[in-house]
Amino acid sequence: MYDNLLANVPTDLWIGGQWRKASDNARFDVIDPATEQTIASVASASIDDAKAAVDAAQSAFEAWAGRKPRERGEILRKAFELIMRDAERLAKLITIENGKALSDSRGEVAYAAEFFRWFAEEGVRNLGEVGRAPSSGARMVVHHKPIGVAVLVTPWNFPAAMATRKIGPALAAGCPVVLKPASETPLTMLALMPILEEAGVPAGVVNVIPSRRSGPVVDAMLHHPDVRVVSFTGSTEVGKKLLHAAADNVLNTAMELGGNAPFIVFEDADVDAAIDGAMIAKMRNMGEACTAANRFYVHEKVQEEFTKKLTAKMAVLKMGNGLDDGVSLGPLVNAEGRDKVVELVDDAVSKGAKVLTGGKRPDGPGFFYPATVLSNVPDSAKMLNEEIFGPVASLQTFTSEDEVIHRANDTIYGLVAYLYTKDIGRGLRVSEKLDFGMIGLNRGLVSDPAAPFGGMKQSGIGREGAHEGLMEFLETQYVSVNW
């Protein structure tokens, strides 16, 4: 069905500027979540392959770090242009292996490419400072050096953007990388390698090693003496394991972990605007995003209007293969993800939640689940404490500002929160009191390459994007000198 799209997509390991089989010839299948059919067989890297990739990156480090910042920036800028040239092909590839609707995939490709354009510009702003020590009188020359080989581990929900959000700043800083993409969606990242090569990225600067042996392979890299930083996007559970492993070699860590985003609608909100924002915050990528609105808190005075309008919007979303015209809701990425959504909805309903639309897994092939709205969700429902990672909106009501702030903050996570109010003073006041790294104030989307993306508490360490994203791949060095 997709032979033309998949014909030229590489399926081996990309190490040192060459395509290689796994050292033991191991491979694994990639599944189309819309049909449950195998669409490709991909090389599965071994520990030896991982070590070879790190060695290749280390060999490329000195020359790449020595390039002028503008030269590195021009390569990243060229990569941006080439990705946009091939945007439609890449978008369809994302849909085939991930399941998301083609409109979502097109948005992801543009977002992914923008990280290369942003860091092409930001990489030339690696500025230091000169000062004089008050006591000794010595001059203090402070500058920032490339940290070294970076291991990047990316998730399946945004197979292009989560990779470029890490590759862009690493390359801009002068660091080579080894990237381990999610096993569900390795094809997109492999397809980007010829593009980066065409853009002028030298051999060994970017290496990609898909693997079904993720734990041992990543662990081997984190214990390699040449690796200096690990950047991970994924669950808090896995992030904690990587932090433990990173401690052995005292690696720098950048962790973008799980979320449990509240979406707060105050009584003075523009309800129609809140509905539009809710559809983005909840349904972008079918809810399979760490930034997805997980808990809806709606003031009791506007609860009826908001609930009615949200249910109407969710009920008309067309579900199907993401490549088909008019489809806005594709399948979830795999059976495990779909079954977790089923479990969370059934749990909430058994405890008193009311299904307003959706709520039932459809028959037939594919990992589909309909857009679902639940009202009267009790505090005891599992979905209020776990990431739903699916197209389910759970609604509760509140009566006061202090109450909703307390309830929104009552979570181990702190990635993003959304709130709607016409009172900008209230909006800023509440934003300051919310323990989340990002706030969508009258907006249902916070992601932007120019913004510092990241969370508080168990939602992560460090920031991606903005200037902060560049600094994750730089070491500060100071020279004490008299002149």
N, C-alpha and C positions, 0 to 999 in steps of 0.2 A: 504493500500500500504506500509506503514511504520510500521506496527504493531510490528514487531520484534525489531525494533530500539527503539520504544517508550514504550515497555512493562514494562520496569523497571525504567522509568524516574519518579521521584517523582513529585507530582503536588500540594502539600500542602505547608504551611508555615513552615520554619525551625527556631524554636525559642527555645533557651535554650537546644539545643541538641535533640529536639524532633520534629516530624512532627505533625502539628496541622491544623485543619480546621480553616477557618476564624471565628471570634467570632459570626458573624451573618450568617455564612454558605454561604456567597456570593462567586461567582466564575465568571470567564470570559474565553472566548474561545481564543485559540491561532490558528492562521491561517497560512497555508502553502502558501506563496506568489506565488508559481509556479502554484498552482491548485485552489487557493482561497477556499480550503476545510478546515474545522476544524480538527485539529490534536490532540488537548488536551483541557481539561477544568482545569483551575488552580485557586487555592484559591486566593481571592481578599482581602488583608488585610484591616482591619478597623483602625480607630484611636486607639481603645483599643488594637488591636494587635500590632500596632507600639509602644505604650507605654510599652507593655509587652516585646517586643524585646529589647527596651532600658534598661528596668529593668534587663533583663537576662544578657545583656552585662555588665552592671554596677556590677552585682553580681560576674561576672567572672573576673573583671578587676584586683583586688588586687593580686589574685593568678597568673594570667598570667603575669602581670608586674613584679612579684617577681621571675619568672623563670629566670634562667641564660640565657644570650644572646645566648650561644652556644646551649642550649636545644631548644630554640625557633627556632634557625637556622636549627637544625637537622630535626625538624618537617616540616619546609618549604622545605628543601631539599627532604624529603620523598614525600611531595606533588608533587614536580616537577617530580619525578620518576614515581609516580602513574598516573599522567596526561599523561605522554608520553607512559606509558603502555596501556592506554585506548584512545590513540590519534585518532585512526580511528573512533571509536564509537562517540567520542565527535565531531569530524569534520563533520560526517554525520548529527548529531543532529543540529549543527549550520546551515548547509545547509538547512535542512528541515524547520527550523523556521525563518531563516533570508533570504534565497534565494540565497546567494552567491555560486559561483561555488565551487565544492569540493576541487579543488586545492587551492583556496583562504582559505577555511576553515581549510585545513591541515596546511597551513602557520600560520593561526591565533592560532591554538592550540599550535604549537611549540613556538610561540611568547609569548602566555599567560603563558605557563609553565616556560619560561625563567625568568619571573619576580620573581617567587618563588625561583629559583636557585640563581639569582642575590642577592635578599634580604636575602637569607639564609647566604650569605657571607658578605653582607653589614651590617647586623644587629649587628655583633660582632665588628663593627668599630664605635660605638657610643662613641667617644672619647671626653673628656673635656680638660681643661687646668688649670694650676696653674700659677699665677703671683703675683707681689707685687705692691700695689698701690703706685705711686710715691710720693704722698703728705703725706698720713697717715702712710705708711709703713706696713699696714695690708696685710695679704695674701688674695688673691682672688682665691677661688676654684670654677671653673665653670664646671657644668655638665648638662646633658640633661635628662629630665624625660619624661616618656610616658605621653601624653597629656590627655588621657582619652577616653571615648566612642566616636567613630567616626561614623558619618552617611555617607554612600557612595551611590551616585545616579548615575547609569550607563546607557549608551545609548544602542540602538539596533544594531548599525552597527558593533560593535566588542563585542558580548555578553560575550565572555570569557576573552579576553585580557584587556578590560577596567575595568573589575572587579578585575582580578589578579594584575593589575598595581596599584590598591589601597589597596587590601587586603594584598599583600606581604609586603609593607613597614609598614603598620599599625601593623601587627602581629609581624614583626621584631622589631618594636619600643616598643612593649609591650601593644598595644592598642586593645581592643575588638571592633567589628564593627557590625553595622546593615546595610545591603545592600538592596536597593530597585532597582531591575533590571527593565529595560524597559518592558512595557506590551506586546510589539510585540515579545520579545524574552526572556521569563523567564526560559525556560526549561534548557538551558545550565547551568545557574548558579545553579539551583536546582540539576542538575545532578552532579555538582561538590561537593555538600555537603557530600555525602557518601565517596567520595575520601578524603576530608579533615578530616573527622572523622577517616578513616582508617589510615591516616598519623599521627594521634595523636593530632589533634586540640581539646582542651577540650570543653565540652558543654558550650554554651553561648558566646564563644569567637568570633564565626562567626554566624550571624543570617541573614536569607534571607526572605524578605517579599514582594512578588509580589503584585501589587495592581493596579486596574483601577481607584482608588481614589487617584491618585498620589499627587495632590496639598494638600488636607487636611492632608493626611498621613505624607508627608514629613514636612509640616508646624508644625504638632504636635510634631514631633521629634526635630525640630530645636528650639522649645520652651520648651523642656524637660530640667529640671535643670541639669541632669547628662550628657548631650551631650556637648562636648567641641570642636568638629571640624566637618565641613561638606566638603566633597570632591565630586565635581560634574563634569561630562563630558556631554556636550550637547550644546544646542543653547545658543547664547548670550542673547536672549530674556528671556529664562527661568533662566539663570544664574543671571541676574539682579534681578529677583524676589526673588531668594534664598538669594542673598546678602542683600536685604532689610530685609528678615525674620531673617537672621543670626545676623543682627545688634541688634536686640532686646535683645539677650543674650550675645552679644559681642563674638560670636564664631569665632574661627580661620577658615579661608576659603581657599580652594584650588579649583580653577575654571579653567577647560580646556574647552574653549568655541569655538565659530565659527571661520571659516577662509575664506579667499578669496585669495588663493595662486596664485601669478604670476609665470609663467614659461618663462624664458628669454633665447633666443637663439641668441648669438652674431654672427657677420659675420665670425669670425674665429673658430667657434665651429666645432667639429667633428659631422656632421649632423647625421650620423648613430647612434652614441652613444647618441645623443640628442633624437632621435626617440625611442631608447630602454628605455631611462629614462622617456620620455613622456608617454609611454605605462604603465609604473609602476605608475608614479605620477598621471596619469589621471584615469587609469582603475583598479587599485587595489581596490578591494571591489566594483567594478562597478561604481566607482566615488563617492560612498556613504561614504566619509571620510572627516573629517575636514582638513586633509592634502592634499586632492585632488587638483591637478592643476586646477585652475578655469579660469585663463586668460593667454592665450599664446601670448607672444610678440616675434615676429620673425623678425630679421633684414631683411630689404628689399632685401639685396644681396643674402640671402639664403632662402627667403620666398618661392619661387617656388619649390625648391628641398624639403624643409622640409614639405610643404603642401602635395605634391604629395606622399611622402613616408609615412607620417602619415595617410593619407586617405587610402592608400593601406593596411596598417596594421589593421586599424579599420574595414575596409570593410569585412575582412575575419574572424572576430571573430564569433564563433559559439554561437548562443543564444538558450537557452532552460533550462530545469530543471537542476539545478546545480548538481544533482546526476548522470546525464547521461554522458557517456564517451565523451570526446572531447569538452564538453561545457565549455566555458570560460566566458560566460556572462549570468548570471542568471537573475531572475526578481528583480525589486526593491522591497523594503520591504512591501509597502502597496500602496493602490490606491492613497492616498493623495500625497505620494512622487512621484509616476509616473505622476500624473496629474500636479504637479508643474513643472516637467521637460517639459511636453508637452506645458505648458503655456509659459515657458521661451524661448523655441525654437520658438514657433509661434510668440512671441513678437519680437525676433531678426530678423526673416525672414520678418515680416511685415515692419521692419524698414530698410531693405536692405541687410541683411546677406544672403549669398549663401550657400545652402546645398550641400556638396560634397559627403556625404554618410549618410545613415540613415535618421533621421528627421521625421519619421512617426510611430506612435503607431501601432503595429500589431493587428490583430483581434484575437479573442479567449480568453480563460481564462488565468489568471496569470497577474501579474503587470509588464509586459515586456516593455522595450524600447530599440531600437537598438543602437549600437555604432554609434555616430553621430559626424561629423566634419562640422563646420561652418566657412567660410572665410568671410572677409570683414564685420566683426561684428562691428556695429557702437557704438560709445561711449554712445549713449542713450539707448542701450539694457539693460534690467533689469539684465541679467545674468552676467554682468560685476560688478554689485554691490551686488549681492546676491550669496549665496552658491547654486550651481546647484544641487549638491548631486545626480548626475546621470552621465551616460556615454556620456557626450557631451563635445567636445573640441571647444572652441571659439577662433578663430585666428585673431590677428591684427598684423600690421607691425610697425617698428620704424626705425629711422635713426641714432640716437646718444645715447651715454651712459647716458648723463645727462637727456635726454628726457625720456628714459625708466625707469630710477631710479625714476623720479618724478611720472610717471604714475603708476609704481608698488606700490609706497608708498601712492598713492591717494585712501585710503580706511580706514575705521574705524577698520579694522582687522589687525592683525600682528602675525599670527601663524607661517607660513612657506613660504619660497620663494625658487624657483629653478633657477639656471642659468648655462649655458653651454658656455665655452670659453676655448681655448687652452692656453691662457695667464693667468698663475696662479696669476701674479701680479694684473691684471685687476680683476680676480675673487675675490681675497681677498679685493681689494679696493671697488668693488661694494657691496660685502657682508656687509662690515662695514657701508655702506650708506643705506642699506635696513633696514627698521624698522620692522623686523620680528624676533621672538624668535629663529627660526631655519632656517638654510640655507642648501639647497642641492646643493653643488658646484660640478658640473659634476656627480651628483647622483640624481636618481629619488626617493630615499627612505631615510628618515631621522630617522625613528623610531628605537629605540634600547633601551633595558632595562638599559644599562649602560650610556645612554645619558640623559641630563636634558630636558625633553619634556615639552614645554609650550610656550606661546605667549606673545606678547606685546599688548598695547592698549586694545581694547575690545575683544581680543582673550583669555584673561584670567589673572589669578593671581596665582603665584606659579609655581612649577615644579614637574613633576612626573618622576620616574626613577632616575638613578644615585644616588649619596649621597643626593642630594637635596630632592629627593622623601622621604627618610627616615626622614629628618628634618621636613617635613610637619606634622609629628605625634609626635613631641617632643617639650617640653617646656624647655627653658634655665633657669636654676637656678644658682645663685651665692651665695656662702657662704663667708662672711667676717670674718677672724679669725686671731689671733696672735698666733705664737708659737715660 
